[in-house]
């Protein structure tokens, strides 16, 4: 009798947002100007670590390309339209 193991569960996924912010901000962890990318966060049911379908929406966030830290979208970016070429934000 063959034995099968099926690995499943849920986990958070972070995908770059189409048309989202890509630029330099001051990272709270690195303490310096770093490149950030705006991403959509969502929780998904996974089978063998591949997302099968979304189960929860986590909103948007920005991720530091150096340390991988994820932070809420700064208020300066929420009001900016469109989100391209936003100048460096000092302090946080």
C-alpha positions in Angstrom: 0.0 0.0 0.0 1.6 3.3 -1.1 2.0 6.1 1.4 1.4 9.7 0.4 2.3 12.8 2.3 0.5 16.0 1.4 1.9 19.2 2.8 -0.6 22.0 3.1 -1.3 25.1 5.2 -1.4 28.9 5.0 1.3 31.6 4.8 1.8 35.2 4.0 2.9 36.2 0.4 4.3 39.5 -0.7 4.2 40.5 -4.4 5.3 43.8 -6.0 2.4 46.1 -6.6 1.8 47.0 -10.3 2.4 50.7 -10.7 3.5 50.9 -7.0 6.2 53.0 -5.4 9.8 52.2 -6.2 12.3 54.6 -4.8 14.5 55.6 -1.9 13.3 56.1 1.7 15.1 56.1 5.1 14.9 52.5 6.4 14.1 52.3 10.2 16.3 49.2 10.5 19.3 50.1 8.3 19.2 53.8 9.4 20.0 55.1 6.0 18.6 55.8 2.5 17.7 52.4 0.9 15.7 51.3 -2.1 12.1 50.4 -1.3 9.4 48.6 -3.3 5.7 48.8 -2.6 4.1 45.3 -2.2 0.7 43.7 -1.7 0.5 41.4 1.2 -2.0 38.4 1.3 -2.4 35.2 3.1 -3.0 32.1 0.9 -3.8 28.4 1.4 -0.8 26.5 0.1 -0.2 23.1 -1.2 3.5 22.1 -1.2 4.4 25.8 -0.6 2.6 27.0 -3.7 -0.3 29.4 -3.2 -3.6 27.8 -4.3 -6.0 30.6 -3.4 -6.1 33.7 -1.2 -7.7 33.6 2.2 -6.9 37.0 3.6 -5.9 40.5 2.4 -3.1 42.2 4.2 -3.1 45.5 2.4 0.0 47.2 1.1 3.4 47.8 2.6 6.9 48.9 1.6 9.9 46.6 1.7 13.6 47.5 2.1 15.7 45.9 -0.6 18.8 45.7 1.8 17.5 44.2 5.0 14.1 42.9 3.8 12.3 44.9 6.5 8.6 45.5 5.8 6.9 48.7 7.0 3.5 50.4 6.7 3.2 52.8 3.7 4.4 56.2 4.9 1.7 59.0 4.9 3.8 61.0 2.4 3.3 58.2 -0.2 -0.4 57.6 0.5 -1.2 61.1 -0.7 1.2 61.2 -3.6 -0.1 60.5 -7.0 1.4 58.9 -9.0 4.0 57.1 -6.9 7.1 57.4 -9.0 10.2 59.4 -8.2 9.1 60.4 -4.7 12.1 62.2 -3.0 14.0 60.8 0.0 12.0 61.0 3.2 14.2 61.9 6.2 13.4 60.4 9.7 10.6 58.0 10.5 
